[in-house]
Amino acid sequence: MPREEATEQLVRDTVRFAAYQRKWMRRIPGIVMIDAERPAAEVADAILEVARAR
C-alpha cells in the first residue's frame, strides 16, 4: 500500500474510532466531557473546576 494511501486510511480509521469512543462514553453516568481543543491552561482550569464541584 502506498504511504499516502496508508496515511489517509489511518486518519479515516482514527476519526471513526474517536467517534465510537465519544458515543460509548456518553452512556457512562456522571461523565464530564471537556473540550480539549483549547489551550492547555484553559483545559486544566476546566478540569479543576469540575473536580472542585464534586
PyMOL Python script that loads the backbone (N, CA, C, O; Angstrom):
from pymol import cmd

cmd.read_pdbstr("""\
ATOM      1  N   MET A   1       0.859  -1.168   0.000  1.00  0.00           N
ATOM      2  CA  MET A   1       0.000   0.000   0.000  1.00  0.00           C
ATOM      3  C   MET A   1       0.908   1.234   0.000  1.00  0.00           C
ATOM      4  O   MET A   1       1.841   1.310   0.799  1.00  0.00           O
ATOM      5  N   PRO A   2       0.650   2.182  -0.871  1.00  0.00           N
ATOM      6  CA  PRO A   2       1.460   3.399  -0.892  1.00  0.00           C
ATOM      7  C   PRO A   2       1.317   4.188   0.413  1.00  0.00           C
ATOM      8  O   PRO A   2       0.278   4.146   1.071  1.00  0.00           O
ATOM      9  N   ARG A   3       2.362   4.892   0.761  1.00  0.00           N
ATOM     10  CA  ARG A   3       2.393   5.645   2.018  1.00  0.00           C
ATOM     11  C   ARG A   3       1.220   6.624   2.125  1.00  0.00           C
ATOM     12  O   ARG A   3       0.587   6.713   3.177  1.00  0.00           O
ATOM     13  N   GLU A   4       0.929   7.348   1.064  1.00  0.00           N
ATOM     14  CA  GLU A   4      -0.159   8.330   1.090  1.00  0.00           C
ATOM     15  C   GLU A   4      -1.503   7.664   1.361  1.00  0.00           C
ATOM     16  O   GLU A   4      -2.307   8.175   2.141  1.00  0.00           O
ATOM     17  N   GLU A   5      -1.742   6.538   0.728  1.00  0.00           N
ATOM     18  CA  GLU A   5      -2.992   5.801   0.937  1.00  0.00           C
ATOM     19  C   GLU A   5      -3.079   5.274   2.371  1.00  0.00           C
ATOM     20  O   GLU A   5      -4.144   5.312   2.987  1.00  0.00           O
ATOM     21  N   ALA A   6      -1.966   4.787   2.891  1.00  0.00           N
ATOM     22  CA  ALA A   6      -1.939   4.289   4.271  1.00  0.00           C
ATOM     23  C   ALA A   6      -2.229   5.416   5.252  1.00  0.00           C
ATOM     24  O   ALA A   6      -2.949   5.222   6.232  1.00  0.00           O
ATOM     25  N   THR A   7      -1.671   6.590   4.991  1.00  0.00           N
ATOM     26  CA  THR A   7      -1.910   7.743   5.861  1.00  0.00           C
ATOM     27  C   THR A   7      -3.383   8.127   5.843  1.00  0.00           C
ATOM     28  O   THR A   7      -3.972   8.377   6.895  1.00  0.00           O
ATOM     29  N   GLU A   8      -3.978   8.176   4.664  1.00  0.00           N
ATOM     30  CA  GLU A   8      -5.402   8.506   4.550  1.00  0.00           C
ATOM     31  C   GLU A   8      -6.263   7.493   5.294  1.00  0.00           C
ATOM     32  O   GLU A   8      -7.218   7.867   5.976  1.00  0.00           O
ATOM     33  N   GLN A   9      -5.931   6.225   5.165  1.00  0.00           N
ATOM     34  CA  GLN A   9      -6.700   5.184   5.850  1.00  0.00           C
ATOM     35  C   GLN A   9      -6.542   5.310   7.362  1.00  0.00           C
ATOM     36  O   GLN A   9      -7.512   5.142   8.100  1.00  0.00           O
ATOM     37  N   LEU A  10      -5.346   5.599   7.821  1.00  0.00           N
ATOM     38  CA  LEU A  10      -5.103   5.760   9.254  1.00  0.00           C
ATOM     39  C   LEU A  10      -5.904   6.929   9.815  1.00  0.00           C
ATOM     40  O   LEU A  10      -6.509   6.815  10.881  1.00  0.00           O
ATOM     41  N   VAL A  11      -5.909   8.038   9.109  1.00  0.00           N
ATOM     42  CA  VAL A  11      -6.680   9.204   9.549  1.00  0.00           C
ATOM     43  C   VAL A  11      -8.166   8.865   9.593  1.00  0.00           C
ATOM     44  O   VAL A  11      -8.842   9.171  10.575  1.00  0.00           O
ATOM     45  N   ARG A  12      -8.671   8.244   8.554  1.00  0.00           N
ATOM     46  CA  ARG A  12     -10.086   7.870   8.483  1.00  0.00           C
ATOM     47  C   ARG A  12     -10.455   6.923   9.629  1.00  0.00           C
ATOM     48  O   ARG A  12     -11.483   7.104  10.282  1.00  0.00           O
ATOM     49  N   ASP A  13      -9.623   5.923   9.867  1.00  0.00           N
ATOM     50  CA  ASP A  13      -9.893   4.963  10.940  1.00  0.00           C
ATOM     51  C   ASP A  13      -9.821   5.618  12.314  1.00  0.00           C
ATOM     52  O   ASP A  13     -10.601   5.283  13.205  1.00  0.00           O
ATOM     53  N   THR A  14      -8.896   6.543  12.486  1.00  0.00           N
ATOM     54  CA  THR A  14      -8.756   7.237  13.770  1.00  0.00           C
ATOM     55  C   THR A  14      -9.982   8.094  14.055  1.00  0.00           C
ATOM     56  O   THR A  14     -10.490   8.099  15.177  1.00  0.00           O
ATOM     57  N   VAL A  15     -10.455   8.810  13.055  1.00  0.00           N
ATOM     58  CA  VAL A  15     -11.654   9.634  13.220  1.00  0.00           C
ATOM     59  C   VAL A  15     -12.852   8.748  13.562  1.00  0.00           C
ATOM     60  O   VAL A  15     -13.642   9.081  14.445  1.00  0.00           O
ATOM     61  N   ARG A  16     -12.980   7.642  12.874  1.00  0.00           N
ATOM     62  CA  ARG A  16     -14.088   6.712  13.125  1.00  0.00           C
ATOM     63  C   ARG A  16     -14.010   6.148  14.550  1.00  0.00           C
ATOM     64  O   ARG A  16     -15.028   6.058  15.236  1.00  0.00           O
ATOM     65  N   PHE A  17     -12.818   5.772  14.989  1.00  0.00           N
ATOM     66  CA  PHE A  17     -12.651   5.225  16.332  1.00  0.00           C
ATOM     67  C   PHE A  17     -12.952   6.278  17.392  1.00  0.00           C
ATOM     68  O   PHE A  17     -13.577   5.969  18.406  1.00  0.00           O
ATOM     69  N   ALA A  18     -12.518   7.514  17.174  1.00  0.00           N
ATOM     70  CA  ALA A  18     -12.785   8.593  18.129  1.00  0.00           C
ATOM     71  C   ALA A  18     -14.289   8.833  18.253  1.00  0.00           C
ATOM     72  O   ALA A  18     -14.789   9.055  19.356  1.00  0.00           O
ATOM     73  N   ALA A  19     -15.007   8.790  17.145  1.00  0.00           N
ATOM     74  CA  ALA A  19     -16.461   8.961  17.182  1.00  0.00           C
ATOM     75  C   ALA A  19     -17.104   7.826  17.974  1.00  0.00           C
ATOM     76  O   ALA A  19     -18.020   8.057  18.763  1.00  0.00           O
ATOM     77  N   TYR A  20     -16.628   6.611  17.767  1.00  0.00           N
ATOM     78  CA  TYR A  20     -17.139   5.457  18.518  1.00  0.00           C
ATOM     79  C   TYR A  20     -16.889   5.646  20.012  1.00  0.00           C
ATOM     80  O   TYR A  20     -17.772   5.364  20.822  1.00  0.00           O
ATOM     81  N   GLN A  21     -15.705   6.118  20.386  1.00  0.00           N
ATOM     82  CA  GLN A  21     -15.390   6.342  21.795  1.00  0.00           C
ATOM     83  C   GLN A  21     -16.325   7.378  22.410  1.00  0.00           C
ATOM     84  O   GLN A  21     -16.832   7.178  23.514  1.00  0.00           O
ATOM     85  N   ARG A  22     -16.558   8.492  21.699  1.00  0.00           N
ATOM     86  CA  ARG A  22     -17.448   9.532  22.229  1.00  0.00           C
ATOM     87  C   ARG A  22     -18.852   8.981  22.441  1.00  0.00           C
ATOM     88  O   ARG A  22     -19.490   9.265  23.455  1.00  0.00           O
ATOM     89  N   LYS A  23     -19.330   8.196  21.486  1.00  0.00           N
ATOM     90  CA  LYS A  23     -20.666   7.612  21.594  1.00  0.00           C
ATOM     91  C   LYS A  23     -20.728   6.660  22.791  1.00  0.00           C
ATOM     92  O   LYS A  23     -21.701   6.677  23.545  1.00  0.00           O
ATOM     93  N   TRP A  24     -19.714   5.847  22.967  1.00  0.00           N
ATOM     94  CA  TRP A  24     -19.664   4.887  24.061  1.00  0.00           C
ATOM     95  C   TRP A  24     -19.578   5.603  25.409  1.00  0.00           C
ATOM     96  O   TRP A  24     -20.243   5.208  26.367  1.00  0.00           O
ATOM     97  N   MET A  25     -18.769   6.644  25.480  1.00  0.00           N
ATOM     98  CA  MET A  25     -18.560   7.351  26.746  1.00  0.00           C
ATOM     99  C   MET A  25     -19.803   8.104  27.205  1.00  0.00           C
ATOM    100  O   MET A  25     -19.991   8.303  28.405  1.00  0.00           O
ATOM    101  N   ARG A  26     -20.649   8.524  26.278  1.00  0.00           N
ATOM    102  CA  ARG A  26     -21.872   9.234  26.658  1.00  0.00           C
ATOM    103  C   ARG A  26     -22.797   8.379  27.509  1.00  0.00           C
ATOM    104  O   ARG A  26     -23.636   8.913  28.236  1.00  0.00           O
ATOM    105  N   ARG A  27     -22.658   7.069  27.431  1.00  0.00           N
ATOM    106  CA  ARG A  27     -23.520   6.172  28.206  1.00  0.00           C
ATOM    107  C   ARG A  27     -23.058   6.023  29.648  1.00  0.00           C
ATOM    108  O   ARG A  27     -23.776   5.429  30.453  1.00  0.00           O
ATOM    109  N   ILE A  28     -21.901   6.533  29.999  1.00  0.00           N
ATOM    110  CA  ILE A  28     -21.381   6.397  31.356  1.00  0.00           C
ATOM    111  C   ILE A  28     -22.013   7.477  32.235  1.00  0.00           C
ATOM    112  O   ILE A  28     -21.832   8.667  31.976  1.00  0.00           O
ATOM    113  N   PRO A  29     -22.754   7.073  33.277  1.00  0.00           N
ATOM    114  CA  PRO A  29     -23.410   8.059  34.143  1.00  0.00           C
ATOM    115  C   PRO A  29     -22.385   8.972  34.824  1.00  0.00           C
ATOM    116  O   PRO A  29     -21.360   8.510  35.325  1.00  0.00           O
ATOM    117  N   GLY A  30     -22.679  10.258  34.831  1.00  0.00           N
ATOM    118  CA  GLY A  30     -21.845  11.216  35.543  1.00  0.00           C
ATOM    119  C   GLY A  30     -20.580  11.640  34.826  1.00  0.00           C
ATOM    120  O   GLY A  30     -19.802  12.427  35.366  1.00  0.00           O
ATOM    121  N   ILE A  31     -20.358  11.137  33.623  1.00  0.00           N
ATOM    122  CA  ILE A  31     -19.132  11.501  32.912  1.00  0.00           C
ATOM    123  C   ILE A  31     -19.201  12.970  32.496  1.00  0.00           C
ATOM    124  O   ILE A  31     -20.260  13.482  32.133  1.00  0.00           O
ATOM    125  N   VAL A  32     -18.071  13.619  32.558  1.00  0.00           N
ATOM    126  CA  VAL A  32     -17.976  15.025  32.170  1.00  0.00           C
ATOM    127  C   VAL A  32     -17.046  15.113  30.970  1.00  0.00           C
ATOM    128  O   VAL A  32     -15.891  14.695  31.036  1.00  0.00           O
ATOM    129  N   MET A  33     -17.554  15.655  29.886  1.00  0.00           N
ATOM    130  CA  MET A  33     -16.743  15.827  28.683  1.00  0.00           C
ATOM    131  C   MET A  33     -16.152  17.235  28.702  1.00  0.00           C
ATOM    132  O   MET A  33     -16.860  18.210  28.956  1.00  0.00           O
ATOM    133  N   ILE A  34     -14.878  17.333  28.437  1.00  0.00           N
ATOM    134  CA  ILE A  34     -14.190  18.620  28.415  1.00  0.00           C
ATOM    135  C   ILE A  34     -13.562  18.794  27.041  1.00  0.00           C
ATOM    136  O   ILE A  34     -12.857  17.914  26.546  1.00  0.00           O
ATOM    137  N   ASP A  35     -13.830  19.941  26.437  1.00  0.00           N
ATOM    138  CA  ASP A  35     -13.285  20.248  25.116  1.00  0.00           C
ATOM    139  C   ASP A  35     -11.784  20.482  25.243  1.00  0.00           C
ATOM    140  O   ASP A  35     -11.356  21.449  25.872  1.00  0.00           O
ATOM    141  N   ALA A  36     -10.997  19.613  24.655  1.00  0.00           N
ATOM    142  CA  ALA A  36      -9.538  19.714  24.749  1.00  0.00           C
ATOM    143  C   ALA A  36      -8.938  20.458  23.567  1.00  0.00           C
ATOM    144  O   ALA A  36      -7.718  20.476  23.405  1.00  0.00           O
ATOM    145  N   GLU A  37      -9.767  21.067  22.748  1.00  0.00           N
ATOM    146  CA  GLU A  37      -9.283  21.822  21.589  1.00  0.00           C
ATOM    147  C   GLU A  37      -8.965  23.264  21.959  1.00  0.00           C
ATOM    148  O   GLU A  37      -8.914  24.136  21.092  1.00  0.00           O
ATOM    149  N   ARG A  38      -8.755  23.510  23.228  1.00  0.00           N
ATOM    150  CA  ARG A  38      -8.412  24.846  23.726  1.00  0.00           C
ATOM    151  C   ARG A  38      -6.975  24.815  24.218  1.00  0.00           C
ATOM    152  O   ARG A  38      -6.359  23.752  24.287  1.00  0.00           O
ATOM    153  N   PRO A  39      -6.445  25.977  24.558  1.00  0.00           N
ATOM    154  CA  PRO A  39      -5.094  25.990  25.136  1.00  0.00           C
ATOM    155  C   PRO A  39      -5.035  25.133  26.407  1.00  0.00           C
ATOM    156  O   PRO A  39      -6.025  25.012  27.129  1.00  0.00           O
ATOM    157  N   ALA A  40      -3.883  24.551  26.667  1.00  0.00           N
ATOM    158  CA  ALA A  40      -3.716  23.621  27.794  1.00  0.00           C
ATOM    159  C   ALA A  40      -4.119  24.246  29.123  1.00  0.00           C
ATOM    160  O   ALA A  40      -4.717  23.570  29.961  1.00  0.00           O
ATOM    161  N   ALA A  41      -3.808  25.507  29.330  1.00  0.00           N
ATOM    162  CA  ALA A  41      -4.154  26.168  30.597  1.00  0.00           C
ATOM    163  C   ALA A  41      -5.670  26.221  30.789  1.00  0.00           C
ATOM    164  O   ALA A  41      -6.160  26.026  31.901  1.00  0.00           O
ATOM    165  N   GLU A  42      -6.407  26.480  29.724  1.00  0.00           N
ATOM    166  CA  GLU A  42      -7.870  26.509  29.818  1.00  0.00           C
ATOM    167  C   GLU A  42      -8.430  25.122  30.105  1.00  0.00           C
ATOM    168  O   GLU A  42      -9.375  24.985  30.882  1.00  0.00           O
ATOM    169  N   VAL A  43      -7.865  24.110  29.497  1.00  0.00           N
ATOM    170  CA  VAL A  43      -8.306  22.733  29.743  1.00  0.00           C
ATOM    171  C   VAL A  43      -8.044  22.367  31.202  1.00  0.00           C
ATOM    172  O   VAL A  43      -8.900  21.779  31.863  1.00  0.00           O
ATOM    173  N   ALA A  44      -6.866  22.714  31.698  1.00  0.00           N
ATOM    174  CA  ALA A  44      -6.527  22.427  33.097  1.00  0.00           C
ATOM    175  C   ALA A  44      -7.492  23.139  34.038  1.00  0.00           C
ATOM    176  O   ALA A  44      -7.942  22.549  35.021  1.00  0.00           O
ATOM    177  N   ASP A  45      -7.815  24.394  33.752  1.00  0.00           N
ATOM    178  CA  ASP A  45      -8.772  25.134  34.581  1.00  0.00           C
ATOM    179  C   ASP A  45     -10.140  24.461  34.575  1.00  0.00           C
ATOM    180  O   ASP A  45     -10.792  24.369  35.615  1.00  0.00           O
ATOM    181  N   ALA A  46     -10.575  23.995  33.417  1.00  0.00           N
ATOM    182  CA  ALA A  46     -11.870  23.320  33.315  1.00  0.00           C
ATOM    183  C   ALA A  46     -11.879  22.029  34.131  1.00  0.00           C
ATOM    184  O   ALA A  46     -12.869  21.718  34.793  1.00  0.00           O
ATOM    185  N   ILE A  47     -10.792  21.289  34.085  1.00  0.00           N
ATOM    186  CA  ILE A  47     -10.690  20.049  34.862  1.00  0.00           C
ATOM    187  C   ILE A  47     -10.748  20.351  36.353  1.00  0.00           C
ATOM    188  O   ILE A  47     -11.462  19.678  37.097  1.00  0.00           O
ATOM    189  N   LEU A  48     -10.004  21.355  36.790  1.00  0.00           N
ATOM    190  CA  LEU A  48     -10.019  21.732  38.205  1.00  0.00           C
ATOM    191  C   LEU A  48     -11.399  22.204  38.639  1.00  0.00           C
ATOM    192  O   LEU A  48     -11.841  21.892  39.745  1.00  0.00           O
ATOM    193  N   GLU A  49     -12.076  22.943  37.792  1.00  0.00           N
ATOM    194  CA  GLU A  49     -13.419  23.425  38.102  1.00  0.00           C
ATOM    195  C   GLU A  49     -14.379  22.256  38.315  1.00  0.00           C
ATOM    196  O   GLU A  49     -15.172  22.266  39.257  1.00  0.00           O
ATOM    197  N   VAL A  50     -14.311  21.261  37.453  1.00  0.00           N
ATOM    198  CA  VAL A  50     -15.168  20.080  37.590  1.00  0.00           C
ATOM    199  C   VAL A  50     -14.810  19.318  38.861  1.00  0.00           C
ATOM    200  O   VAL A  50     -15.698  18.885  39.596  1.00  0.00           O
ATOM    201  N   ALA A  51     -13.521  19.151  39.125  1.00  0.00           N
ATOM    202  CA  ALA A  51     -13.081  18.409  40.309  1.00  0.00           C
ATOM    203  C   ALA A  51     -13.523  19.101  41.592  1.00  0.00           C
ATOM    204  O   ALA A  51     -13.927  18.438  42.547  1.00  0.00           O
ATOM    205  N   ARG A  52     -13.451  20.404  41.619  1.00  0.00           N
ATOM    206  CA  ARG A  52     -13.852  21.154  42.825  1.00  0.00           C
ATOM    207  C   ARG A  52     -15.353  21.099  43.052  1.00  0.00           C
ATOM    208  O   ARG A  52     -15.812  21.159  44.193  1.00  0.00           O
ATOM    209  N   ALA A  53     -16.114  20.985  41.984  1.00  0.00           N
ATOM    210  CA  ALA A  53     -17.573  20.957  42.092  1.00  0.00           C
ATOM    211  C   ALA A  53     -18.081  19.626  42.629  1.00  0.00           C
ATOM    212  O   ALA A  53     -19.236  19.529  43.045  1.00  0.00           O
ATOM    213  N   ARG A  54     -17.249  18.615  42.627  1.00  0.00           N
ATOM    214  CA  ARG A  54     -17.685  17.286  43.077  1.00  0.00           C
ATOM    215  C   ARG A  54     -17.439  17.067  44.523  1.00  0.00           C
ATOM    216  O   ARG A  54     -17.752  15.998  45.047  1.00  0.00           O
TER     217      ARG A  54
END
""", "prot")
cmd.dss("prot")
cmd.show_as("cartoon", "prot")
cmd.util.cbc("prot")
cmd.orient("prot")
